[in-house]
Every structure is written in C-alpha cells, then in structure tokens.
Amino acid sequence: MKLTLIALVFVLMASASFVSAQQEQLSERSYEIALAKALDAASSRDRRILTEETFYSGTQVTGTRKIVSDFVGNDA
C-alpha cells in the first residue's frame, strides 16, 4: 500500500512538471528583439561583475584568478 502511494505521488509530480512548462513559444525574431532590449537596458545600469577562473593541468588545480569588472553607465 505504501509503495503504491509513493509510486502514485511520483507519477503525479512527473506529469505536473509537463503541465507547468512554457505554453507560448517565441519565434526566433521575437527572441532576438527581446534580447536586444534586455542588452540595451543592461548597458544603462552601473554594475560589477565578479569572475573567478580556475586553471587545471589534468585533474590538478594549477592556479586561480579573480577578476573584478566595473561597468558604469554607457561604458557598459
């Protein structure tokens, strides 16, 4: 009984994930327009980007580097 209940809950959860998927698909052109608008809006805001790089030789870590990039207004 308990195993059947667990299996039923699992099936319901799995099927619910498909129901909540995106219902509207964007055309490629609509996507490009939305992306361009987002990039234009992002360049008008001050922001800081933190990047951390890890360097490997095979499986051994040989070094790391942290980069801080500040973007101000239209310079972004």
mmCIF file of the N, C-alpha and C atoms, coordinates in Angstrom:
data_MODEL
# 
_entry.id   MODEL 
# 
loop_
_atom_site.group_PDB 
_atom_site.id 
_atom_site.type_symbol 
_atom_site.label_atom_id 
_atom_site.label_alt_id 
_atom_site.label_comp_id 
_atom_site.label_asym_id 
_atom_site.label_entity_id 
_atom_site.label_seq_id 
_atom_site.pdbx_PDB_ins_code 
_atom_site.Cartn_x 
_atom_site.Cartn_y 
_atom_site.Cartn_z 
_atom_site.occupancy 
_atom_site.B_iso_or_equiv 
_atom_site.pdbx_formal_charge 
_atom_site.auth_seq_id 
_atom_site.auth_comp_id 
_atom_site.auth_asym_id 
_atom_site.auth_atom_id 
_atom_site.pdbx_PDB_model_num 
ATOM 1   N N  . MET A 1 1  ? 0.828  -1.194 0.000   1.00 0.00 ? 1  MET A N  1 
ATOM 2   C CA . MET A 1 1  ? 0.000  0.000  0.000   1.00 0.00 ? 1  MET A CA 1 
ATOM 3   C C  . MET A 1 1  ? 0.873  1.259  0.000   1.00 0.00 ? 1  MET A C  1 
ATOM 4   N N  . LYS A 1 2  ? 1.883  1.249  0.874   1.00 0.00 ? 2  LYS A N  1 
ATOM 5   C CA . LYS A 1 2  ? 2.761  2.416  0.969   1.00 0.00 ? 2  LYS A CA 1 
ATOM 6   C C  . LYS A 1 2  ? 3.552  2.619  -0.317  1.00 0.00 ? 2  LYS A C  1 
ATOM 7   N N  . LEU A 1 3  ? 4.001  1.535  -0.904  1.00 0.00 ? 3  LEU A N  1 
ATOM 8   C CA . LEU A 1 3  ? 4.763  1.612  -2.157  1.00 0.00 ? 3  LEU A CA 1 
ATOM 9   C C  . LEU A 1 3  ? 3.880  2.124  -3.295  1.00 0.00 ? 3  LEU A C  1 
ATOM 10  N N  . THR A 1 4  ? 2.636  1.693  -3.330  1.00 0.00 ? 4  THR A N  1 
ATOM 11  C CA . THR A 1 4  ? 1.699  2.153  -4.355  1.00 0.00 ? 4  THR A CA 1 
ATOM 12  C C  . THR A 1 4  ? 1.442  3.645  -4.218  1.00 0.00 ? 4  THR A C  1 
ATOM 13  N N  . LEU A 1 5  ? 1.295  4.116  -2.987  1.00 0.00 ? 5  LEU A N  1 
ATOM 14  C CA . LEU A 1 5  ? 1.063  5.537  -2.740  1.00 0.00 ? 5  LEU A CA 1 
ATOM 15  C C  . LEU A 1 5  ? 2.268  6.367  -3.175  1.00 0.00 ? 5  LEU A C  1 
ATOM 16  N N  . ILE A 1 6  ? 3.458  5.907  -2.870  1.00 0.00 ? 6  ILE A N  1 
ATOM 17  C CA . ILE A 1 6  ? 4.676  6.611  -3.262  1.00 0.00 ? 6  ILE A CA 1 
ATOM 18  C C  . ILE A 1 6  ? 4.790  6.650  -4.786  1.00 0.00 ? 6  ILE A C  1 
ATOM 19  N N  . ALA A 1 7  ? 4.482  5.543  -5.459  1.00 0.00 ? 7  ALA A N  1 
ATOM 20  C CA . ALA A 1 7  ? 4.539  5.494  -6.916  1.00 0.00 ? 7  ALA A CA 1 
ATOM 21  C C  . ALA A 1 7  ? 3.518  6.449  -7.526  1.00 0.00 ? 7  ALA A C  1 
ATOM 22  N N  . LEU A 1 8  ? 2.324  6.516  -6.955  1.00 0.00 ? 8  LEU A N  1 
ATOM 23  C CA . LEU A 1 8  ? 1.290  7.416  -7.448  1.00 0.00 ? 8  LEU A CA 1 
ATOM 24  C C  . LEU A 1 8  ? 1.710  8.876  -7.302  1.00 0.00 ? 8  LEU A C  1 
ATOM 25  N N  . VAL A 1 9  ? 2.285  9.224  -6.154  1.00 0.00 ? 9  VAL A N  1 
ATOM 26  C CA . VAL A 1 9  ? 2.755  10.593 -5.929  1.00 0.00 ? 9  VAL A CA 1 
ATOM 27  C C  . VAL A 1 9  ? 3.860  10.934 -6.929  1.00 0.00 ? 9  VAL A C  1 
ATOM 28  N N  . PHE A 1 10 ? 4.753  10.008 -7.172  1.00 0.00 ? 10 PHE A N  1 
ATOM 29  C CA . PHE A 1 10 ? 5.840  10.232 -8.126  1.00 0.00 ? 10 PHE A CA 1 
ATOM 30  C C  . PHE A 1 10 ? 5.290  10.474 -9.528  1.00 0.00 ? 10 PHE A C  1 
ATOM 31  N N  . VAL A 1 11 ? 4.314  9.674  -9.951  1.00 0.00 ? 11 VAL A N  1 
ATOM 32  C CA . VAL A 1 11 ? 3.725  9.837  -11.290 1.00 0.00 ? 11 VAL A CA 1 
ATOM 33  C C  . VAL A 1 11 ? 3.022  11.184 -11.390 1.00 0.00 ? 11 VAL A C  1 
ATOM 34  N N  . LEU A 1 12 ? 2.305  11.583 -10.357 1.00 0.00 ? 12 LEU A N  1 
ATOM 35  C CA . LEU A 1 12 ? 1.622  12.874 -10.376 1.00 0.00 ? 12 LEU A CA 1 
ATOM 36  C C  . LEU A 1 12 ? 2.609  14.034 -10.445 1.00 0.00 ? 12 LEU A C  1 
ATOM 37  N N  . MET A 1 13 ? 3.698  13.945 -9.700  1.00 0.00 ? 13 MET A N  1 
ATOM 38  C CA . MET A 1 13 ? 4.712  15.003 -9.726  1.00 0.00 ? 13 MET A CA 1 
ATOM 39  C C  . MET A 1 13 ? 5.382  15.077 -11.096 1.00 0.00 ? 13 MET A C  1 
ATOM 40  N N  . ALA A 1 14 ? 5.652  13.941 -11.693 1.00 0.00 ? 14 ALA A N  1 
ATOM 41  C CA . ALA A 1 14 ? 6.296  13.915 -13.002 1.00 0.00 ? 14 ALA A CA 1 
ATOM 42  C C  . ALA A 1 14 ? 5.381  14.490 -14.065 1.00 0.00 ? 14 ALA A C  1 
ATOM 43  N N  . SER A 1 15 ? 4.105  14.176 -14.004 1.00 0.00 ? 15 SER A N  1 
ATOM 44  C CA . SER A 1 15 ? 3.188  14.708 -15.005 1.00 0.00 ? 15 SER A CA 1 
ATOM 45  C C  . SER A 1 15 ? 2.910  16.191 -14.779 1.00 0.00 ? 15 SER A C  1 
ATOM 46  N N  . ALA A 1 16 ? 2.985  16.659 -13.544 1.00 0.00 ? 16 ALA A N  1 
ATOM 47  C CA . ALA A 1 16 ? 2.753  18.077 -13.251 1.00 0.00 ? 16 ALA A CA 1 
ATOM 48  C C  . ALA A 1 16 ? 3.865  18.939 -13.824 1.00 0.00 ? 16 ALA A C  1 
ATOM 49  N N  . SER A 1 17 ? 5.067  18.419 -13.955 1.00 0.00 ? 17 SER A N  1 
ATOM 50  C CA . SER A 1 17 ? 6.165  19.209 -14.498 1.00 0.00 ? 17 SER A CA 1 
ATOM 51  C C  . SER A 1 17 ? 5.924  19.549 -15.970 1.00 0.00 ? 17 SER A C  1 
ATOM 52  N N  . PHE A 1 18 ? 5.247  18.678 -16.704 1.00 0.00 ? 18 PHE A N  1 
ATOM 53  C CA . PHE A 1 18 ? 4.935  18.970 -18.099 1.00 0.00 ? 18 PHE A CA 1 
ATOM 54  C C  . PHE A 1 18 ? 3.819  19.997 -18.209 1.00 0.00 ? 18 PHE A C  1 
ATOM 55  N N  . VAL A 1 19 ? 2.918  19.989 -17.270 1.00 0.00 ? 19 VAL A N  1 
ATOM 56  C CA . VAL A 1 19 ? 1.793  20.925 -17.296 1.00 0.00 ? 19 VAL A CA 1 
ATOM 57  C C  . VAL A 1 19 ? 2.273  22.348 -17.081 1.00 0.00 ? 19 VAL A C  1 
ATOM 58  N N  . SER A 1 20 ? 3.257  22.539 -16.214 1.00 0.00 ? 20 SER A N  1 
ATOM 59  C CA . SER A 1 20 ? 3.722  23.890 -15.898 1.00 0.00 ? 20 SER A CA 1 
ATOM 60  C C  . SER A 1 20 ? 4.787  24.393 -16.869 1.00 0.00 ? 20 SER A C  1 
ATOM 61  N N  . ALA A 1 21 ? 5.049  23.661 -17.932 1.00 0.00 ? 21 ALA A N  1 
ATOM 62  C CA . ALA A 1 21 ? 6.051  24.087 -18.911 1.00 0.00 ? 21 ALA A CA 1 
ATOM 63  C C  . ALA A 1 21 ? 5.557  25.316 -19.667 1.00 0.00 ? 21 ALA A C  1 
ATOM 64  N N  . GLN A 1 22 ? 6.469  25.980 -20.328 1.00 0.00 ? 22 GLN A N  1 
ATOM 65  C CA . GLN A 1 22 ? 6.139  27.187 -21.084 1.00 0.00 ? 22 GLN A CA 1 
ATOM 66  C C  . GLN A 1 22 ? 5.126  26.852 -22.171 1.00 0.00 ? 22 GLN A C  1 
ATOM 67  N N  . GLN A 1 23 ? 4.016  27.581 -22.173 1.00 0.00 ? 23 GLN A N  1 
ATOM 68  C CA . GLN A 1 23 ? 2.965  27.296 -23.128 1.00 0.00 ? 23 GLN A CA 1 
ATOM 69  C C  . GLN A 1 23 ? 3.137  28.076 -24.422 1.00 0.00 ? 23 GLN A C  1 
ATOM 70  N N  . GLU A 1 24 ? 3.754  29.236 -24.354 1.00 0.00 ? 24 GLU A N  1 
ATOM 71  C CA . GLU A 1 24 ? 3.905  30.076 -25.534 1.00 0.00 ? 24 GLU A CA 1 
ATOM 72  C C  . GLU A 1 24 ? 5.336  29.967 -26.046 1.00 0.00 ? 24 GLU A C  1 
ATOM 73  N N  . GLN A 1 25 ? 5.479  29.696 -27.312 1.00 0.00 ? 25 GLN A N  1 
ATOM 74  C CA . GLN A 1 25 ? 6.809  29.630 -27.902 1.00 0.00 ? 25 GLN A CA 1 
ATOM 75  C C  . GLN A 1 25 ? 7.084  30.932 -28.642 1.00 0.00 ? 25 GLN A C  1 
ATOM 76  N N  . LEU A 1 26 ? 8.300  31.433 -28.466 1.00 0.00 ? 26 LEU A N  1 
ATOM 77  C CA . LEU A 1 26 ? 8.707  32.658 -29.151 1.00 0.00 ? 26 LEU A CA 1 
ATOM 78  C C  . LEU A 1 26 ? 9.281  32.308 -30.516 1.00 0.00 ? 26 LEU A C  1 
ATOM 79  N N  . SER A 1 27 ? 9.017  33.154 -31.470 1.00 0.00 ? 27 SER A N  1 
ATOM 80  C CA . SER A 1 27 ? 9.688  32.984 -32.751 1.00 0.00 ? 27 SER A CA 1 
ATOM 81  C C  . SER A 1 27 ? 11.128 33.461 -32.581 1.00 0.00 ? 27 SER A C  1 
ATOM 82  N N  . GLU A 1 28 ? 11.974 33.088 -33.493 1.00 0.00 ? 28 GLU A N  1 
ATOM 83  C CA . GLU A 1 28 ? 13.376 33.492 -33.400 1.00 0.00 ? 28 GLU A CA 1 
ATOM 84  C C  . GLU A 1 28 ? 13.501 35.013 -33.432 1.00 0.00 ? 28 GLU A C  1 
ATOM 85  N N  . ARG A 1 29 ? 12.695 35.659 -34.249 1.00 0.00 ? 29 ARG A N  1 
ATOM 86  C CA . ARG A 1 29 ? 12.730 37.122 -34.359 1.00 0.00 ? 29 ARG A CA 1 
ATOM 87  C C  . ARG A 1 29 ? 12.281 37.782 -33.058 1.00 0.00 ? 29 ARG A C  1 
ATOM 88  N N  . SER A 1 30 ? 11.224 37.259 -32.429 1.00 0.00 ? 30 SER A N  1 
ATOM 89  C CA . SER A 1 30 ? 10.751 37.810 -31.157 1.00 0.00 ? 30 SER A CA 1 
ATOM 90  C C  . SER A 1 30 ? 11.811 37.662 -30.069 1.00 0.00 ? 30 SER A C  1 
ATOM 91  N N  . TYR A 1 31 ? 12.500 36.518 -30.079 1.00 0.00 ? 31 TYR A N  1 
ATOM 92  C CA . TYR A 1 31 ? 13.566 36.290 -29.113 1.00 0.00 ? 31 TYR A CA 1 
ATOM 93  C C  . TYR A 1 31 ? 14.692 37.300 -29.306 1.00 0.00 ? 31 TYR A C  1 
ATOM 94  N N  . GLU A 1 32 ? 15.088 37.530 -30.565 1.00 0.00 ? 32 GLU A N  1 
ATOM 95  C CA . GLU A 1 32 ? 16.173 38.473 -30.837 1.00 0.00 ? 32 GLU A CA 1 
ATOM 96  C C  . GLU A 1 32 ? 15.803 39.888 -30.415 1.00 0.00 ? 32 GLU A C  1 
ATOM 97  N N  . ILE A 1 33 ? 14.557 40.286 -30.622 1.00 0.00 ? 33 ILE A N  1 
ATOM 98  C CA . ILE A 1 33 ? 14.103 41.621 -30.208 1.00 0.00 ? 33 ILE A CA 1 
ATOM 99  C C  . ILE A 1 33 ? 14.137 41.738 -28.686 1.00 0.00 ? 33 ILE A C  1 
ATOM 100 N N  . ALA A 1 34 ? 13.638 40.728 -27.988 1.00 0.00 ? 34 ALA A N  1 
ATOM 101 C CA . ALA A 1 34 ? 13.632 40.755 -26.519 1.00 0.00 ? 34 ALA A CA 1 
ATOM 102 C C  . ALA A 1 34 ? 15.060 40.781 -25.971 1.00 0.00 ? 34 ALA A C  1 
ATOM 103 N N  . LEU A 1 35 ? 15.950 40.026 -26.584 1.00 0.00 ? 35 LEU A N  1 
ATOM 104 C CA . LEU A 1 35 ? 17.349 40.005 -26.151 1.00 0.00 ? 35 LEU A CA 1 
ATOM 105 C C  . LEU A 1 35 ? 18.008 41.357 -26.373 1.00 0.00 ? 35 LEU A C  1 
ATOM 106 N N  . ALA A 1 36 ? 17.773 41.979 -27.514 1.00 0.00 ? 36 ALA A N  1 
ATOM 107 C CA . ALA A 1 36 ? 18.354 43.295 -27.807 1.00 0.00 ? 36 ALA A CA 1 
ATOM 108 C C  . ALA A 1 36 ? 17.860 44.346 -26.818 1.00 0.00 ? 36 ALA A C  1 
ATOM 109 N N  . LYS A 1 37 ? 16.566 44.312 -26.478 1.00 0.00 ? 37 LYS A N  1 
ATOM 110 C CA . LYS A 1 37 ? 16.029 45.249 -25.494 1.00 0.00 ? 37 LYS A CA 1 
ATOM 111 C C  . LYS A 1 37 ? 16.663 45.042 -24.130 1.00 0.00 ? 37 LYS A C  1 
ATOM 112 N N  . ALA A 1 38 ? 16.852 43.780 -23.746 1.00 0.00 ? 38 ALA A N  1 
ATOM 113 C CA . ALA A 1 38 ? 17.467 43.482 -22.443 1.00 0.00 ? 38 ALA A CA 1 
ATOM 114 C C  . ALA A 1 38 ? 18.914 43.952 -22.405 1.00 0.00 ? 38 ALA A C  1 
ATOM 115 N N  . LEU A 1 39 ? 19.656 43.751 -23.486 1.00 0.00 ? 39 LEU A N  1 
ATOM 116 C CA . LEU A 1 39 ? 21.047 44.190 -23.522 1.00 0.00 ? 39 LEU A CA 1 
ATOM 117 C C  . LEU A 1 39 ? 21.157 45.707 -23.502 1.00 0.00 ? 39 LEU A C  1 
ATOM 118 N N  . ASP A 1 40 ? 20.256 46.398 -24.199 1.00 0.00 ? 40 ASP A N  1 
ATOM 119 C CA . ASP A 1 40 ? 20.251 47.862 -24.172 1.00 0.00 ? 40 ASP A CA 1 
ATOM 120 C C  . ASP A 1 40 ? 19.967 48.383 -22.773 1.00 0.00 ? 40 ASP A C  1 
ATOM 121 N N  . ALA A 1 41 ? 19.023 47.766 -22.083 1.00 0.00 ? 41 ALA A N  1 
ATOM 122 C CA . ALA A 1 41 ? 18.687 48.191 -20.725 1.00 0.00 ? 41 ALA A CA 1 
ATOM 123 C C  . ALA A 1 41 ? 19.839 47.905 -19.769 1.00 0.00 ? 41 ALA A C  1 
ATOM 124 N N  . ALA A 1 42 ? 20.541 46.796 -19.973 1.00 0.00 ? 42 ALA A N  1 
ATOM 125 C CA . ALA A 1 42 ? 21.640 46.436 -19.077 1.00 0.00 ? 42 ALA A CA 1 
ATOM 126 C C  . ALA A 1 42 ? 22.794 47.418 -19.196 1.00 0.00 ? 42 ALA A C  1 
ATOM 127 N N  . SER A 1 43 ? 23.025 47.958 -20.385 1.00 0.00 ? 43 SER A N  1 
ATOM 128 C CA . SER A 1 43 ? 24.173 48.846 -20.562 1.00 0.00 ? 43 SER A CA 1 
ATOM 129 C C  . SER A 1 43 ? 23.935 50.213 -19.932 1.00 0.00 ? 43 SER A C  1 
ATOM 130 N N  . SER A 1 44 ? 22.719 50.524 -19.566 1.00 0.00 ? 44 SER A N  1 
ATOM 131 C CA . SER A 1 44 ? 22.456 51.821 -18.948 1.00 0.00 ? 44 SER A CA 1 
ATOM 132 C C  . SER A 1 44 ? 22.559 51.762 -17.421 1.00 0.00 ? 44 SER A C  1 
ATOM 133 N N  . ARG A 1 45 ? 22.874 50.624 -16.870 1.00 0.00 ? 45 ARG A N  1 
ATOM 134 C CA . ARG A 1 45 ? 22.962 50.472 -15.417 1.00 0.00 ? 45 ARG A CA 1 
ATOM 135 C C  . ARG A 1 45 ? 24.398 50.225 -14.983 1.00 0.00 ? 45 ARG A C  1 
ATOM 136 N N  . ASP A 1 46 ? 24.775 50.825 -13.858 1.00 0.00 ? 46 ASP A N  1 
ATOM 137 C CA . ASP A 1 46 ? 26.078 50.536 -13.275 1.00 0.00 ? 46 ASP A CA 1 
ATOM 138 C C  . ASP A 1 46 ? 26.045 49.116 -12.719 1.00 0.00 ? 46 ASP A C  1 
ATOM 139 N N  . ARG A 1 47 ? 27.144 48.398 -12.897 1.00 0.00 ? 47 ARG A N  1 
ATOM 140 C CA . ARG A 1 47 ? 27.187 47.046 -12.339 1.00 0.00 ? 47 ARG A CA 1 
ATOM 141 C C  . ARG A 1 47 ? 28.626 46.584 -12.177 1.00 0.00 ? 47 ARG A C  1 
ATOM 142 N N  . ARG A 1 48 ? 28.771 45.577 -11.355 1.00 0.00 ? 48 ARG A N  1 
ATOM 143 C CA . ARG A 1 48 ? 30.065 44.954 -11.104 1.00 0.00 ? 48 ARG A CA 1 
ATOM 144 C C  . ARG A 1 48 ? 29.935 43.470 -11.383 1.00 0.00 ? 48 ARG A C  1 
ATOM 145 N N  . ILE A 1 49 ? 30.887 42.945 -12.150 1.00 0.00 ? 49 ILE A N  1 
ATOM 146 C CA . ILE A 1 49 ? 30.893 41.523 -12.469 1.00 0.00 ? 49 ILE A CA 1 
ATOM 147 C C  . ILE A 1 49 ? 32.121 40.896 -11.827 1.00 0.00 ? 49 ILE A C  1 
ATOM 148 N N  . LEU A 1 50 ? 31.899 39.853 -11.052 1.00 0.00 ? 50 LEU A N  1 
ATOM 149 C CA . LEU A 1 50 ? 32.984 39.117 -10.409 1.00 0.00 ? 50 LEU A CA 1 
ATOM 150 C C  . LEU A 1 50 ? 33.175 37.805 -11.157 1.00 0.00 ? 50 LEU A C  1 
ATOM 151 N N  . THR A 1 51 ? 34.402 37.556 -11.605 1.00 0.00 ? 51 THR A N  1 
ATOM 152 C CA . THR A 1 51 ? 34.714 36.341 -12.348 1.00 0.00 ? 51 THR A CA 1 
ATOM 153 C C  . THR A 1 51 ? 35.836 35.616 -11.635 1.00 0.00 ? 51 THR A C  1 
ATOM 154 N N  . GLU A 1 52 ? 35.661 34.329 -11.430 1.00 0.00 ? 52 GLU A N  1 
ATOM 155 C CA . GLU A 1 52 ? 36.721 33.520 -10.827 1.00 0.00 ? 52 GLU A CA 1 
ATOM 156 C C  . GLU A 1 52 ? 37.063 32.395 -11.794 1.00 0.00 ? 52 GLU A C  1 
ATOM 157 N N  . GLU A 1 53 ? 38.337 32.330 -12.160 1.00 0.00 ? 53 GLU A N  1 
ATOM 158 C CA . GLU A 1 53 ? 38.803 31.308 -13.089 1.00 0.00 ? 53 GLU A CA 1 
ATOM 159 C C  . GLU A 1 53 ? 39.688 30.323 -12.337 1.00 0.00 ? 53 GLU A C  1 
ATOM 160 N N  . THR A 1 54 ? 39.548 29.059 -12.664 1.00 0.00 ? 54 THR A N  1 
ATOM 161 C CA . THR A 1 54 ? 40.379 28.014 -12.081 1.00 0.00 ? 54 THR A CA 1 
ATOM 162 C C  . THR A 1 54 ? 41.109 27.322 -13.222 1.00 0.00 ? 54 THR A C  1 
ATOM 163 N N  . PHE A 1 55 ? 42.412 27.169 -13.087 1.00 0.00 ? 55 PHE A N  1 
ATOM 164 C CA . PHE A 1 55 ? 43.228 26.558 -14.123 1.00 0.00 ? 55 PHE A CA 1 
ATOM 165 C C  . PHE A 1 55 ? 43.635 25.157 -13.693 1.00 0.00 ? 55 PHE A C  1 
ATOM 166 N N  . TYR A 1 56 ? 43.556 24.233 -14.643 1.00 0.00 ? 56 TYR A N  1 
ATOM 167 C CA . TYR A 1 56 ? 43.847 22.828 -14.365 1.00 0.00 ? 56 TYR A CA 1 
ATOM 168 C C  . TYR A 1 56 ? 44.935 22.311 -15.289 1.00 0.00 ? 56 TYR A C  1 
ATOM 169 N N  . SER A 1 57 ? 45.679 21.355 -14.789 1.00 0.00 ? 57 SER A N  1 
ATOM 170 C CA . SER A 1 57 ? 46.574 20.553 -15.606 1.00 0.00 ? 57 SER A CA 1 
ATOM 171 C C  . SER A 1 57 ? 46.159 19.107 -15.342 1.00 0.00 ? 57 SER A C  1 
ATOM 172 N N  . GLY A 1 58 ? 45.389 18.562 -16.263 1.00 0.00 ? 58 GLY A N  1 
ATOM 173 C CA . GLY A 1 58 ? 44.797 17.246 -15.993 1.00 0.00 ? 58 GLY A CA 1 
ATOM 174 C C  . GLY A 1 58 ? 43.732 17.405 -14.928 1.00 0.00 ? 58 GLY A C  1 
ATOM 175 N N  . THR A 1 59 ? 43.919 16.695 -13.813 1.00 0.00 ? 59 THR A N  1 
ATOM 176 C CA . THR A 1 59 ? 42.964 16.805 -12.711 1.00 0.00 ? 59 THR A CA 1 
ATOM 177 C C  . THR A 1 59 ? 43.485 17.691 -11.581 1.00 0.00 ? 59 THR A C  1 
ATOM 178 N N  . GLN A 1 60 ? 44.714 18.202 -11.721 1.00 0.00 ? 60 GLN A N  1 
ATOM 179 C CA . GLN A 1 60 ? 45.327 19.032 -10.686 1.00 0.00 ? 60 GLN A CA 1 
ATOM 180 C C  . GLN A 1 60 ? 45.007 20.504 -10.909 1.00 0.00 ? 60 GLN A C  1 
ATOM 181 N N  . VAL A 1 61 ? 44.630 21.200 -9.853  1.00 0.00 ? 61 VAL A N  1 
ATOM 182 C CA . VAL A 1 61 ? 44.425 22.646 -9.923  1.00 0.00 ? 61 VAL A CA 1 
ATOM 183 C C  . VAL A 1 61 ? 45.793 23.310 -9.911  1.00 0.00 ? 61 VAL A C  1 
ATOM 184 N N  . THR A 1 62 ? 46.082 24.110 -10.953 1.00 0.00 ? 62 THR A N  1 
ATOM 185 C CA . THR A 1 62 ? 47.392 24.761 -11.034 1.00 0.00 ? 62 THR A CA 1 
ATOM 186 C C  . THR A 1 62 ? 47.333 26.235 -10.658 1.00 0.00 ? 62 THR A C  1 
ATOM 187 N N  . GLY A 1 63 ? 46.131 26.795 -10.563 1.00 0.00 ? 63 GLY A N  1 
ATOM 188 C CA . GLY A 1 63 ? 46.037 28.200 -10.175 1.00 0.00 ? 63 GLY A CA 1 
ATOM 189 C C  . GLY A 1 63 ? 44.618 28.721 -10.292 1.00 0.00 ? 63 GLY A C  1 
ATOM 190 N N  . THR A 1 64 ? 44.406 29.874 -9.689  1.00 0.00 ? 64 THR A N  1 
ATOM 191 C CA . THR A 1 64 ? 43.112 30.544 -9.783  1.00 0.00 ? 64 THR A CA 1 
ATOM 192 C C  . THR A 1 64 ? 43.348 32.027 -10.038 1.00 0.00 ? 64 THR A C  1 
ATOM 193 N N  . ARG A 1 65 ? 42.321 32.679 -10.566 1.00 0.00 ? 65 ARG A N  1 
ATOM 194 C CA . ARG A 1 65 ? 42.405 34.113 -10.801 1.00 0.00 ? 65 ARG A CA 1 
ATOM 195 C C  . ARG A 1 65 ? 41.026 34.700 -10.568 1.00 0.00 ? 65 ARG A C  1 
ATOM 196 N N  . LYS A 1 66 ? 40.965 35.807 -9.831  1.00 0.00 ? 66 LYS A N  1 
ATOM 197 C CA . LYS A 1 66 ? 39.718 36.514 -9.590  1.00 0.00 ? 66 LYS A CA 1 
ATOM 198 C C  . LYS A 1 66 ? 39.783 37.856 -10.307 1.00 0.00 ? 66 LYS A C  1 
ATOM 199 N N  . ILE A 1 67 ? 38.729 38.171 -11.056 1.00 0.00 ? 67 ILE A N  1 
ATOM 200 C CA . ILE A 1 67 ? 38.666 39.398 -11.836 1.00 0.00 ? 67 ILE A CA 1 
ATOM 201 C C  . ILE A 1 67 ? 37.434 40.170 -11.415 1.00 0.00 ? 67 ILE A C  1 
ATOM 202 N N  . VAL A 1 68 ? 37.614 41.461 -11.104 1.00 0.00 ? 68 VAL A N  1 
ATOM 203 C CA . VAL A 1 68 ? 36.503 42.345 -10.784 1.00 0.00 ? 68 VAL A CA 1 
ATOM 204 C C  . VAL A 1 68 ? 36.381 43.346 -11.925 1.00 0.00 ? 68 VAL A C  1 
ATOM 205 N N  . SER A 1 69 ? 35.214 43.386 -12.571 1.00 0.00 ? 69 SER A N  1 
ATOM 206 C CA . SER A 1 69 ? 34.983 44.321 -13.682 1.00 0.00 ? 69 SER A CA 1 
ATOM 207 C C  . SER A 1 69 ? 33.848 45.253 -13.296 1.00 0.00 ? 69 SER A C  1 
ATOM 208 N N  . ASP A 1 70 ? 34.124 46.555 -13.304 1.00 0.00 ? 70 ASP A N  1 
ATOM 209 C CA . ASP A 1 70 ? 33.109 47.559 -13.012 1.00 0.00 ? 70 ASP A CA 1 
ATOM 210 C C  . ASP A 1 70 ? 32.680 48.229 -14.313 1.00 0.00 ? 70 ASP A C  1 
ATOM 211 N N  . PHE A 1 71 ? 31.381 48.302 -14.535 1.00 0.00 ? 71 PHE A N  1 
ATOM 212 C CA . PHE A 1 71 ? 30.815 48.951 -15.709 1.00 0.00 ? 71 PHE A CA 1 
ATOM 213 C C  . PHE A 1 71 ? 29.944 50.108 -15.235 1.00 0.00 ? 71 PHE A C  1 
ATOM 214 N N  . VAL A 1 72 ? 30.170 51.276 -15.778 1.00 0.00 ? 72 VAL A N  1 
ATOM 215 C CA . VAL A 1 72 ? 29.426 52.465 -15.350 1.00 0.00 ? 72 VAL A CA 1 
ATOM 216 C C  . VAL A 1 72 ? 28.690 53.049 -16.544 1.00 0.00 ? 72 VAL A C  1 
ATOM 217 N N  . GLY A 1 73 ? 27.377 53.137 -16.431 1.00 0.00 ? 73 GLY A N  1 
ATOM 218 C CA . GLY A 1 73 ? 26.553 53.795 -17.436 1.00 0.00 ? 73 GLY A CA 1 
ATOM 219 C C  . GLY A 1 73 ? 26.758 53.290 -18.840 1.00 0.00 ? 73 GLY A C  1 
ATOM 220 N N  . ASN A 1 74 ? 26.957 54.213 -19.783 1.00 0.00 ? 74 ASN A N  1 
ATOM 221 C CA . ASN A 1 74 ? 27.056 53.843 -21.187 1.00 0.00 ? 74 ASN A CA 1 
ATOM 222 C C  . ASN A 1 74 ? 28.350 53.129 -21.531 1.00 0.00 ? 74 ASN A C  1 
ATOM 223 N N  . ASP A 1 75 ? 29.324 53.103 -20.628 1.00 0.00 ? 75 ASP A N  1 
ATOM 224 C CA . ASP A 1 75 ? 30.559 52.357 -20.868 1.00 0.00 ? 75 ASP A CA 1 
ATOM 225 C C  . ASP A 1 75 ? 30.311 50.856 -20.898 1.00 0.00 ? 75 ASP A C  1 
ATOM 226 N N  . ALA A 1 76 ? 29.188 50.448 -20.327 1.00 0.00 ? 76 ALA A N  1 
ATOM 227 C CA . ALA A 1 76 ? 28.879 49.025 -20.294 1.00 0.00 ? 76 ALA A CA 1 
ATOM 228 C C  . ALA A 1 76 ? 28.598 48.567 -21.695 1.00 0.00 ? 76 ALA A C  1 
# 
